[in-house]
Amino acid sequence: MTLHIDPSLLMAILSLVAGILILIRPRLLNYIVAIYLIVIGVLGLLAHW
């Protein structure tokens, strides 16, 4: 059984979680932005692979 997740849905969920975490702990902003950019970059590379 394979699970297919639409990349736009995944990006929306990641954005929502990141926004909530930033509101709760503003000091996490640097880490959240870095992780978000890495994930978006990896998804972009996998989409073109």
mmCIF file of the N, C-alpha and C atoms, coordinates in Angstrom:
data_MODEL
# 
_entry.id   MODEL 
# 
loop_
_atom_site.group_PDB 
_atom_site.id 
_atom_site.type_symbol 
_atom_site.label_atom_id 
_atom_site.label_alt_id 
_atom_site.label_comp_id 
_atom_site.label_asym_id 
_atom_site.label_entity_id 
_atom_site.label_seq_id 
_atom_site.pdbx_PDB_ins_code 
_atom_site.Cartn_x 
_atom_site.Cartn_y 
_atom_site.Cartn_z 
_atom_site.occupancy 
_atom_site.B_iso_or_equiv 
_atom_site.pdbx_formal_charge 
_atom_site.auth_seq_id 
_atom_site.auth_comp_id 
_atom_site.auth_asym_id 
_atom_site.auth_atom_id 
_atom_site.pdbx_PDB_model_num 
ATOM 1   N N  . MET A 1 1  ? 0.839  -1.176 0.000   1.00 0.00 ? 1  MET A N  1 
ATOM 2   C CA . MET A 1 1  ? 0.000  0.000  0.000   1.00 0.00 ? 1  MET A CA 1 
ATOM 3   C C  . MET A 1 1  ? 0.886  1.242  0.000   1.00 0.00 ? 1  MET A C  1 
ATOM 4   N N  . THR A 1 2  ? 0.629  2.154  -0.894  1.00 0.00 ? 2  THR A N  1 
ATOM 5   C CA . THR A 1 2  ? 1.417  3.382  -0.951  1.00 0.00 ? 2  THR A CA 1 
ATOM 6   C C  . THR A 1 2  ? 0.565  4.552  -0.494  1.00 0.00 ? 2  THR A C  1 
ATOM 7   N N  . LEU A 1 3  ? 1.226  5.510  0.126   1.00 0.00 ? 3  LEU A N  1 
ATOM 8   C CA . LEU A 1 3  ? 0.559  6.708  0.612   1.00 0.00 ? 3  LEU A CA 1 
ATOM 9   C C  . LEU A 1 3  ? 1.032  7.875  -0.235  1.00 0.00 ? 3  LEU A C  1 
ATOM 10  N N  . HIS A 1 4  ? 0.101  8.518  -0.927  1.00 0.00 ? 4  HIS A N  1 
ATOM 11  C CA . HIS A 1 4  ? 0.448  9.654  -1.772  1.00 0.00 ? 4  HIS A CA 1 
ATOM 12  C C  . HIS A 1 4  ? -0.009 10.936 -1.087  1.00 0.00 ? 4  HIS A C  1 
ATOM 13  N N  . ILE A 1 5  ? 0.946  11.829 -0.813  1.00 0.00 ? 5  ILE A N  1 
ATOM 14  C CA . ILE A 1 5  ? 0.638  13.114 -0.198  1.00 0.00 ? 5  ILE A CA 1 
ATOM 15  C C  . ILE A 1 5  ? 0.952  14.196 -1.221  1.00 0.00 ? 5  ILE A C  1 
ATOM 16  N N  . ASP A 1 6  ? -0.032 15.023 -1.504  1.00 0.00 ? 6  ASP A N  1 
ATOM 17  C CA . ASP A 1 6  ? 0.146  16.128 -2.441  1.00 0.00 ? 6  ASP A CA 1 
ATOM 18  C C  . ASP A 1 6  ? 1.156  17.126 -1.850  1.00 0.00 ? 6  ASP A C  1 
ATOM 19  N N  . PRO A 1 7  ? 2.200  17.490 -2.589  1.00 0.00 ? 7  PRO A N  1 
ATOM 20  C CA . PRO A 1 7  ? 3.213  18.420 -2.055  1.00 0.00 ? 7  PRO A CA 1 
ATOM 21  C C  . PRO A 1 7  ? 2.633  19.752 -1.591  1.00 0.00 ? 7  PRO A C  1 
ATOM 22  N N  . SER A 1 8  ? 1.596  20.254 -2.262  1.00 0.00 ? 8  SER A N  1 
ATOM 23  C CA . SER A 1 8  ? 1.017  21.527 -1.829  1.00 0.00 ? 8  SER A CA 1 
ATOM 24  C C  . SER A 1 8  ? 0.316  21.371 -0.491  1.00 0.00 ? 8  SER A C  1 
ATOM 25  N N  . LEU A 1 9  ? -0.306 20.211 -0.243  1.00 0.00 ? 9  LEU A N  1 
ATOM 26  C CA . LEU A 1 9  ? -0.929 19.960 1.052   1.00 0.00 ? 9  LEU A CA 1 
ATOM 27  C C  . LEU A 1 9  ? 0.137  19.859 2.133   1.00 0.00 ? 9  LEU A C  1 
ATOM 28  N N  . LEU A 1 10 ? 1.230  19.194 1.834   1.00 0.00 ? 10 LEU A N  1 
ATOM 29  C CA . LEU A 1 10 ? 2.324  19.069 2.796   1.00 0.00 ? 10 LEU A CA 1 
ATOM 30  C C  . LEU A 1 10 ? 2.915  20.437 3.124   1.00 0.00 ? 10 LEU A C  1 
ATOM 31  N N  . MET A 1 11 ? 3.088  21.294 2.130   1.00 0.00 ? 11 MET A N  1 
ATOM 32  C CA . MET A 1 11 ? 3.627  22.633 2.368   1.00 0.00 ? 11 MET A CA 1 
ATOM 33  C C  . MET A 1 11 ? 2.672  23.453 3.223   1.00 0.00 ? 11 MET A C  1 
ATOM 34  N N  . ALA A 1 12 ? 1.370  23.301 2.996   1.00 0.00 ? 12 ALA A N  1 
ATOM 35  C CA . ALA A 1 12 ? 0.385  24.035 3.783   1.00 0.00 ? 12 ALA A CA 1 
ATOM 36  C C  . ALA A 1 12 ? 0.412  23.585 5.243   1.00 0.00 ? 12 ALA A C  1 
ATOM 37  N N  . ILE A 1 13 ? 0.525  22.295 5.466   1.00 0.00 ? 13 ILE A N  1 
ATOM 38  C CA . ILE A 1 13 ? 0.583  21.769 6.834   1.00 0.00 ? 13 ILE A CA 1 
ATOM 39  C C  . ILE A 1 13 ? 1.860  22.233 7.520   1.00 0.00 ? 13 ILE A C  1 
ATOM 40  N N  . LEU A 1 14 ? 2.994  22.174 6.818   1.00 0.00 ? 14 LEU A N  1 
ATOM 41  C CA . LEU A 1 14 ? 4.259  22.635 7.392   1.00 0.00 ? 14 LEU A CA 1 
ATOM 42  C C  . LEU A 1 14 ? 4.205  24.121 7.728   1.00 0.00 ? 14 LEU A C  1 
ATOM 43  N N  . SER A 1 15 ? 3.586  24.906 6.884   1.00 0.00 ? 15 SER A N  1 
ATOM 44  C CA . SER A 1 15 ? 3.465  26.342 7.134   1.00 0.00 ? 15 SER A CA 1 
ATOM 45  C C  . SER A 1 15 ? 2.616  26.603 8.365   1.00 0.00 ? 15 SER A C  1 
ATOM 46  N N  . LEU A 1 16 ? 1.525  25.884 8.496   1.00 0.00 ? 16 LEU A N  1 
ATOM 47  C CA . LEU A 1 16 ? 0.653  26.048 9.650   1.00 0.00 ? 16 LEU A CA 1 
ATOM 48  C C  . LEU A 1 16 ? 1.372  25.683 10.941  1.00 0.00 ? 16 LEU A C  1 
ATOM 49  N N  . VAL A 1 17 ? 2.061  24.555 10.957  1.00 0.00 ? 17 VAL A N  1 
ATOM 50  C CA . VAL A 1 17 ? 2.798  24.123 12.146  1.00 0.00 ? 17 VAL A CA 1 
ATOM 51  C C  . VAL A 1 17 ? 3.904  25.116 12.479  1.00 0.00 ? 17 VAL A C  1 
ATOM 52  N N  . ALA A 1 18 ? 4.631  25.578 11.475  1.00 0.00 ? 18 ALA A N  1 
ATOM 53  C CA . ALA A 1 18 ? 5.703  26.543 11.700  1.00 0.00 ? 18 ALA A CA 1 
ATOM 54  C C  . ALA A 1 18 ? 5.149  27.833 12.283  1.00 0.00 ? 18 ALA A C  1 
ATOM 55  N N  . GLY A 1 19 ? 4.039  28.311 11.765  1.00 0.00 ? 19 GLY A N  1 
ATOM 56  C CA . GLY A 1 19 ? 3.440  29.533 12.281  1.00 0.00 ? 19 GLY A CA 1 
ATOM 57  C C  . GLY A 1 19 ? 3.017  29.401 13.732  1.00 0.00 ? 19 GLY A C  1 
ATOM 58  N N  . ILE A 1 20 ? 2.432  28.285 14.072  1.00 0.00 ? 20 ILE A N  1 
ATOM 59  C CA . ILE A 1 20 ? 2.007  28.056 15.462  1.00 0.00 ? 20 ILE A CA 1 
ATOM 60  C C  . ILE A 1 20 ? 3.213  27.990 16.378  1.00 0.00 ? 20 ILE A C  1 
ATOM 61  N N  . LEU A 1 21 ? 4.263  27.281 15.959  1.00 0.00 ? 21 LEU A N  1 
ATOM 62  C CA . LEU A 1 21 ? 5.461  27.174 16.789  1.00 0.00 ? 21 LEU A CA 1 
ATOM 63  C C  . LEU A 1 21 ? 6.135  28.529 16.985  1.00 0.00 ? 21 LEU A C  1 
ATOM 64  N N  . ILE A 1 22 ? 6.130  29.355 15.946  1.00 0.00 ? 22 ILE A N  1 
ATOM 65  C CA . ILE A 1 22 ? 6.735  30.681 16.062  1.00 0.00 ? 22 ILE A CA 1 
ATOM 66  C C  . ILE A 1 22 ? 5.943  31.539 17.042  1.00 0.00 ? 22 ILE A C  1 
ATOM 67  N N  . LEU A 1 23 ? 4.622  31.412 17.033  1.00 0.00 ? 23 LEU A N  1 
ATOM 68  C CA . LEU A 1 23 ? 3.813  32.166 17.990  1.00 0.00 ? 23 LEU A CA 1 
ATOM 69  C C  . LEU A 1 23 ? 4.076  31.708 19.421  1.00 0.00 ? 23 LEU A C  1 
ATOM 70  N N  . ILE A 1 24 ? 4.266  30.410 19.602  1.00 0.00 ? 24 ILE A N  1 
ATOM 71  C CA . ILE A 1 24 ? 4.492  29.876 20.948  1.00 0.00 ? 24 ILE A CA 1 
ATOM 72  C C  . ILE A 1 24 ? 5.903  30.198 21.436  1.00 0.00 ? 24 ILE A C  1 
ATOM 73  N N  . ARG A 1 25 ? 6.883  29.984 20.589  1.00 0.00 ? 25 ARG A N  1 
ATOM 74  C CA . ARG A 1 25 ? 8.288  30.207 20.948  1.00 0.00 ? 25 ARG A CA 1 
ATOM 75  C C  . ARG A 1 25 ? 8.989  30.997 19.854  1.00 0.00 ? 25 ARG A C  1 
ATOM 76  N N  . PRO A 1 26 ? 9.005  32.326 19.953  1.00 0.00 ? 26 PRO A N  1 
ATOM 77  C CA . PRO A 1 26 ? 9.621  33.141 18.895  1.00 0.00 ? 26 PRO A CA 1 
ATOM 78  C C  . PRO A 1 26 ? 11.106 32.846 18.663  1.00 0.00 ? 26 PRO A C  1 
ATOM 79  N N  . ARG A 1 27 ? 11.810 32.327 19.661  1.00 0.00 ? 27 ARG A N  1 
ATOM 80  C CA . ARG A 1 27 ? 13.236 32.031 19.492  1.00 0.00 ? 27 ARG A CA 1 
ATOM 81  C C  . ARG A 1 27 ? 13.473 30.866 18.537  1.00 0.00 ? 27 ARG A C  1 
ATOM 82  N N  . LEU A 1 28 ? 12.430 30.094 18.254  1.00 0.00 ? 28 LEU A N  1 
ATOM 83  C CA . LEU A 1 28 ? 12.557 28.969 17.325  1.00 0.00 ? 28 LEU A CA 1 
ATOM 84  C C  . LEU A 1 28 ? 12.531 29.404 15.864  1.00 0.00 ? 28 LEU A C  1 
ATOM 85  N N  . LEU A 1 29 ? 12.321 30.695 15.631  1.00 0.00 ? 29 LEU A N  1 
ATOM 86  C CA . LEU A 1 29 ? 12.138 31.180 14.266  1.00 0.00 ? 29 LEU A CA 1 
ATOM 87  C C  . LEU A 1 29 ? 13.282 30.776 13.344  1.00 0.00 ? 29 LEU A C  1 
ATOM 88  N N  . ASN A 1 30 ? 14.512 30.937 13.768  1.00 0.00 ? 30 ASN A N  1 
ATOM 89  C CA . ASN A 1 30 ? 15.660 30.599 12.915  1.00 0.00 ? 30 ASN A CA 1 
ATOM 90  C C  . ASN A 1 30 ? 15.654 29.126 12.521  1.00 0.00 ? 30 ASN A C  1 
ATOM 91  N N  . TYR A 1 31 ? 15.394 28.256 13.484  1.00 0.00 ? 31 TYR A N  1 
ATOM 92  C CA . TYR A 1 31 ? 15.393 26.825 13.207  1.00 0.00 ? 31 TYR A CA 1 
ATOM 93  C C  . TYR A 1 31 ? 14.226 26.442 12.302  1.00 0.00 ? 31 TYR A C  1 
ATOM 94  N N  . ILE A 1 32 ? 13.066 27.021 12.574  1.00 0.00 ? 32 ILE A N  1 
ATOM 95  C CA . ILE A 1 32 ? 11.892 26.684 11.779  1.00 0.00 ? 32 ILE A CA 1 
ATOM 96  C C  . ILE A 1 32 ? 12.076 27.123 10.329  1.00 0.00 ? 32 ILE A C  1 
ATOM 97  N N  . VAL A 1 33 ? 12.596 28.322 10.136  1.00 0.00 ? 33 VAL A N  1 
ATOM 98  C CA . VAL A 1 33 ? 12.823 28.808 8.776   1.00 0.00 ? 33 VAL A CA 1 
ATOM 99  C C  . VAL A 1 33 ? 13.849 27.936 8.063   1.00 0.00 ? 33 VAL A C  1 
ATOM 100 N N  . ALA A 1 34 ? 14.917 27.586 8.755   1.00 0.00 ? 34 ALA A N  1 
ATOM 101 C CA . ALA A 1 34 ? 15.953 26.746 8.147   1.00 0.00 ? 34 ALA A CA 1 
ATOM 102 C C  . ALA A 1 34 ? 15.396 25.380 7.766   1.00 0.00 ? 34 ALA A C  1 
ATOM 103 N N  . ILE A 1 35 ? 14.666 24.752 8.666   1.00 0.00 ? 35 ILE A N  1 
ATOM 104 C CA . ILE A 1 35 ? 14.097 23.430 8.380   1.00 0.00 ? 35 ILE A CA 1 
ATOM 105 C C  . ILE A 1 35 ? 13.081 23.521 7.248   1.00 0.00 ? 35 ILE A C  1 
ATOM 106 N N  . TYR A 1 36 ? 12.267 24.570 7.265   1.00 0.00 ? 36 TYR A N  1 
ATOM 107 C CA . TYR A 1 36 ? 11.262 24.757 6.219   1.00 0.00 ? 36 TYR A CA 1 
ATOM 108 C C  . TYR A 1 36 ? 11.922 24.894 4.845   1.00 0.00 ? 36 TYR A C  1 
ATOM 109 N N  . LEU A 1 37 ? 12.966 25.689 4.781   1.00 0.00 ? 37 LEU A N  1 
ATOM 110 C CA . LEU A 1 37 ? 13.652 25.884 3.504   1.00 0.00 ? 37 LEU A CA 1 
ATOM 111 C C  . LEU A 1 37 ? 14.305 24.595 3.018   1.00 0.00 ? 37 LEU A C  1 
ATOM 112 N N  . ILE A 1 38 ? 14.868 23.828 3.929   1.00 0.00 ? 38 ILE A N  1 
ATOM 113 C CA . ILE A 1 38 ? 15.479 22.556 3.556   1.00 0.00 ? 38 ILE A CA 1 
ATOM 114 C C  . ILE A 1 38 ? 14.421 21.598 3.024   1.00 0.00 ? 38 ILE A C  1 
ATOM 115 N N  . VAL A 1 39 ? 13.289 21.509 3.715   1.00 0.00 ? 39 VAL A N  1 
ATOM 116 C CA . VAL A 1 39 ? 12.223 20.601 3.284   1.00 0.00 ? 39 VAL A CA 1 
ATOM 117 C C  . VAL A 1 39 ? 11.681 21.013 1.916   1.00 0.00 ? 39 VAL A C  1 
ATOM 118 N N  . ILE A 1 40 ? 11.448 22.311 1.719   1.00 0.00 ? 40 ILE A N  1 
ATOM 119 C CA . ILE A 1 40 ? 10.936 22.789 0.437   1.00 0.00 ? 40 ILE A CA 1 
ATOM 120 C C  . ILE A 1 40 ? 11.952 22.512 -0.674  1.00 0.00 ? 40 ILE A C  1 
ATOM 121 N N  . GLY A 1 41 ? 13.229 22.695 -0.378  1.00 0.00 ? 41 GLY A N  1 
ATOM 122 C CA . GLY A 1 41 ? 14.269 22.401 -1.364  1.00 0.00 ? 41 GLY A CA 1 
ATOM 123 C C  . GLY A 1 41 ? 14.310 20.933 -1.732  1.00 0.00 ? 41 GLY A C  1 
ATOM 124 N N  . VAL A 1 42 ? 14.223 20.063 -0.739  1.00 0.00 ? 42 VAL A N  1 
ATOM 125 C CA . VAL A 1 42 ? 14.248 18.623 -1.000  1.00 0.00 ? 42 VAL A CA 1 
ATOM 126 C C  . VAL A 1 42 ? 13.015 18.209 -1.800  1.00 0.00 ? 42 VAL A C  1 
ATOM 127 N N  . LEU A 1 43 ? 11.848 18.742 -1.432  1.00 0.00 ? 43 LEU A N  1 
ATOM 128 C CA . LEU A 1 43 ? 10.631 18.408 -2.186  1.00 0.00 ? 43 LEU A CA 1 
ATOM 129 C C  . LEU A 1 43 ? 10.740 18.893 -3.634  1.00 0.00 ? 43 LEU A C  1 
ATOM 130 N N  . GLY A 1 44 ? 11.326 20.062 -3.817  1.00 0.00 ? 44 GLY A N  1 
ATOM 131 C CA . GLY A 1 44 ? 11.506 20.575 -5.160  1.00 0.00 ? 44 GLY A CA 1 
ATOM 132 C C  . GLY A 1 44 ? 12.431 19.705 -5.980  1.00 0.00 ? 44 GLY A C  1 
ATOM 133 N N  . LEU A 1 45 ? 13.505 19.243 -5.362  1.00 0.00 ? 45 LEU A N  1 
ATOM 134 C CA . LEU A 1 45 ? 14.431 18.357 -6.068  1.00 0.00 ? 45 LEU A CA 1 
ATOM 135 C C  . LEU A 1 45 ? 13.788 17.012 -6.393  1.00 0.00 ? 45 LEU A C  1 
ATOM 136 N N  . LEU A 1 46 ? 13.040 16.473 -5.467  1.00 0.00 ? 46 LEU A N  1 
ATOM 137 C CA . LEU A 1 46 ? 12.387 15.182 -5.698  1.00 0.00 ? 46 LEU A CA 1 
ATOM 138 C C  . LEU A 1 46 ? 11.316 15.287 -6.776  1.00 0.00 ? 46 LEU A C  1 
ATOM 139 N N  . ALA A 1 47 ? 10.674 16.442 -6.876  1.00 0.00 ? 47 ALA A N  1 
ATOM 140 C CA . ALA A 1 47 ? 9.645  16.625 -7.892  1.00 0.00 ? 47 ALA A CA 1 
ATOM 141 C C  . ALA A 1 47 ? 10.237 16.607 -9.296  1.00 0.00 ? 47 ALA A C  1 
ATOM 142 N N  . HIS A 1 48 ? 11.495 17.024 -9.430  1.00 0.00 ? 48 HIS A N  1 
ATOM 143 C CA . HIS A 1 48 ? 12.141 17.075 -10.741 1.00 0.00 ? 48 HIS A CA 1 
ATOM 144 C C  . HIS A 1 48 ? 13.015 15.873 -11.021 1.00 0.00 ? 48 HIS A C  1 
ATOM 145 N N  . TRP A 1 49 ? 13.090 14.959 -10.103 1.00 0.00 ? 49 TRP A N  1 
ATOM 146 C CA . TRP A 1 49 ? 13.967 13.794 -10.247 1.00 0.00 ? 49 TRP A CA 1 
ATOM 147 C C  . TRP A 1 49 ? 13.409 12.840 -11.237 1.00 0.00 ? 49 TRP A C  1 
# 
